[in-house]
Amino acid sequence: MTITVSDLADQTQREFGYLCELGYTRAEPELIAENSYRGGFTLTFSREDSACMIEYADCELSVSINGVGIFDAKSHPGFSGNTFSREHLAEFLPKIAEEIRAVVVQGTHRVA
């Protein structure tokens, strides 16, 4: 089964839906080069004091809060990297979302 960029964006919205419970508002995802293998999406959740941006492009996933990378090439808790095929991202997205949830809830992403 082929996983599309749109499928991944929808799954990401569901997996990170807990951000809405924490007061964030979700913007519609922006699909990037949807028909390309390297295509992806950007999804933003925001609230008055914070913004969480989730980006997947060129097979790399990055998540930042207020510009601080909490899951990217340099920081990827629980994983050996941030590069995922669409199929692997779909498989591991629940675990990634949970890892990030812990960071968001604990507030450890804030810079001193």
C-alpha positions as CSV (number, residue, x, y, z in Angstrom):
1,M,0.0,0.0,0.0
2,T,1.4,3.4,-1.0
3,I,1.2,6.1,1.6
4,T,0.6,9.6,0.2
5,V,1.8,12.9,1.7
6,S,-1.9,13.7,2.3
7,D,-2.3,10.4,4.3
8,L,0.8,11.3,6.4
9,A,-0.4,14.8,7.1
10,D,-3.8,13.4,8.2
11,Q,-2.2,10.8,10.4
12,T,0.1,13.5,11.9
13,Q,-2.9,15.7,12.8
14,R,-4.5,12.8,14.6
15,E,-1.4,11.7,16.4
16,F,-0.6,15.2,17.6
17,G,-4.2,16.0,18.4
18,Y,-3.3,16.0,22.1
19,L,-1.9,19.5,21.5
20,C,-5.5,20.8,21.0
21,E,-6.2,19.4,24.5
22,L,-3.3,21.6,25.7
23,G,-4.8,24.7,24.2
24,Y,-3.2,24.7,20.8
25,T,-5.2,25.5,17.6
26,R,-4.3,23.5,14.5
27,A,-3.9,25.2,11.1
28,E,-4.6,23.3,7.9
29,P,-1.5,21.4,6.7
30,E,0.5,22.8,3.8
31,L,1.3,20.0,1.4
32,I,4.7,20.4,-0.4
33,A,5.4,18.7,-3.8
34,E,2.8,16.1,-3.0
35,N,3.5,14.1,-6.1
36,S,7.2,13.9,-5.5
37,Y,8.9,11.1,-3.5
38,R,10.7,13.9,-1.6
39,G,7.4,15.8,-1.0
40,G,6.0,16.4,2.4
41,F,4.0,18.8,4.6
42,T,4.1,21.5,7.2
43,L,1.6,21.4,10.1
44,T,1.4,24.1,12.7
45,F,-0.3,24.1,16.1
46,S,-0.3,27.4,17.9
47,R,-1.6,29.1,21.0
48,E,-1.0,32.6,22.5
49,D,2.4,31.8,24.0
50,S,3.6,29.0,21.8
51,A,3.8,27.5,18.3
52,C,4.6,23.8,17.4
53,M,5.7,23.3,13.8
54,I,5.9,19.8,12.4
55,E,7.6,19.5,9.1
56,Y,8.2,16.4,6.9
57,A,10.1,16.9,3.7
58,D,12.9,15.1,1.8
59,C,12.2,12.1,4.1
60,E,13.2,14.1,7.2
61,L,10.9,14.9,10.1
62,S,11.4,17.9,12.3
63,V,9.3,19.2,15.2
64,S,10.0,22.5,16.8
65,I,8.4,24.6,19.5
66,N,9.0,28.3,19.3
67,G,11.9,27.6,17.0
68,V,13.6,25.2,19.3
69,G,14.1,21.8,17.7
70,I,12.8,19.0,19.8
71,F,12.9,16.3,17.1
72,D,15.3,16.9,14.2
73,A,18.7,15.9,12.9
74,K,20.4,16.8,16.1
75,S,17.7,15.8,18.6
76,H,15.6,12.7,18.1
77,P,14.7,11.2,21.5
78,G,14.1,7.4,21.2
79,F,15.4,7.2,17.6
80,S,18.7,6.9,15.9
81,G,17.9,9.7,13.4
82,N,15.1,11.7,11.9
83,T,15.0,10.2,8.4
84,F,11.9,8.1,7.6
85,S,10.4,6.8,4.4
86,R,6.7,7.5,4.3
87,E,5.9,3.9,5.3
88,H,8.3,4.0,8.3
89,L,7.0,7.4,9.4
90,A,3.5,6.1,9.3
91,E,4.6,3.2,11.4
92,F,6.6,5.2,14.0
93,L,4.5,8.3,14.2
94,P,2.6,7.2,17.3
95,K,5.8,6.7,19.2
96,I,7.3,9.9,18.0
97,A,4.1,11.8,19.0
98,E,4.3,10.3,22.5
99,E,8.0,11.2,22.8
100,I,7.2,14.8,21.9
101,R,4.1,14.8,24.2
102,A,6.4,14.1,27.1
103,V,8.7,17.0,26.2
104,V,5.8,19.4,25.7
105,V,4.0,18.5,28.9
106,Q,7.3,18.7,30.9
107,G,8.3,21.9,29.3
108,T,11.8,20.7,28.7
109,H,11.9,22.3,25.3
110,R,12.1,25.8,26.8
111,V,15.4,27.6,26.6
112,A,16.8,29.1,29.7
